[in-house]
Amino acid sequence: VTAGTGDYSEEDAGRFDAEVLHGAFDVQIACRGGAALSLGMGRWHEYPLEPVRAYTAPFRARGETISILAGVNARLLRDGPVDRIVHTVKRFVDAFGRDHRLTIWLANVPADAPAEHVHAAVAAAHAYGRLPLPDNLDDVEVPLPKRETFQEWKRHRGEAPA
């Protein structure tokens, strides 16, 4: 059983507090009974990732791999822009993809999030997360797909009014 407690979610990125974050991680580790961290609903596109790496350093020093679940913030998915969404995924992969088991998830996708924002996040995860990871993710191209909305798709199938 995995508990979803200990999420760090400070609304004001200027008030980010690594000590509070590390306390939240302590709770996550204790509740999960193992080395698994969630970067959940917070503004991880604005928070520094170095404090997360600092927290995981003792695990890495012992040769332990941590599972990290990194969430792309709901407001970012809704408001974009696409390049910021892609950059957020790239930051996660660059910071954690080489040393840990990284899963990127789309944290609570708003109903009004543009389809291109969601598809950009998925495309970035596929492009940047392809193993083996290159030393420099700047060399990775992210092909952004052109996708129709769900309503457009339903219209093409004759399931929605024009």
Rosetta blueprint (number, residue, H / E / L):
1 V L
2 T L
3 A L
4 G L
5 T L
6 G L
7 D L
8 Y L
9 S L
10 E L
11 E L
12 D L
13 A H
14 G H
15 R H
16 F L
17 D L
18 A H
19 E H
20 V H
21 L H
22 H H
23 G H
24 A H
25 F H
26 D H
27 V H
28 Q H
29 I H
30 A H
31 C H
32 R H
33 G L
34 G L
35 A L
36 A E
37 L E
38 S E
39 L E
40 G L
41 M L
42 G L
43 R L
44 W L
45 H L
46 E L
47 Y L
48 P L
49 L L
50 E H
51 P H
52 V H
53 R H
54 A H
55 Y H
56 T H
57 A H
58 P H
59 F H
60 R H
61 A H
62 R L
63 G L
64 E L
65 T L
66 I L
67 S E
68 I E
69 L E
70 A E
71 G E
72 V E
73 N L
74 A H
75 R H
76 L H
77 L H
78 R H
79 D H
80 G L
81 P L
82 V H
83 D H
84 R H
85 I H
86 V H
87 H H
88 T H
89 V H
90 K H
91 R H
92 F H
93 V H
94 D H
95 A H
96 F H
97 G L
98 R L
99 D L
100 H L
101 R E
102 L E
103 T E
104 I E
105 W E
106 L E
107 A L
108 N L
109 V L
110 P L
111 A L
112 D L
113 A L
114 P L
115 A H
116 E H
117 H H
118 V H
119 H H
120 A H
121 A H
122 V H
123 A H
124 A H
125 A H
126 H H
127 A H
128 Y H
129 G L
130 R L
131 L L
132 P L
133 L L
134 P L
135 D L
136 N L
137 L H
138 D H
139 D H
140 V L
141 E L
142 V L
143 P L
144 L L
145 P L
146 K L
147 R L
148 E L
149 T L
150 F H
151 Q H
152 E H
153 W H
154 K H
155 R H
156 H H
157 R L
158 G L
159 E L
160 A L
161 P L
162 A L
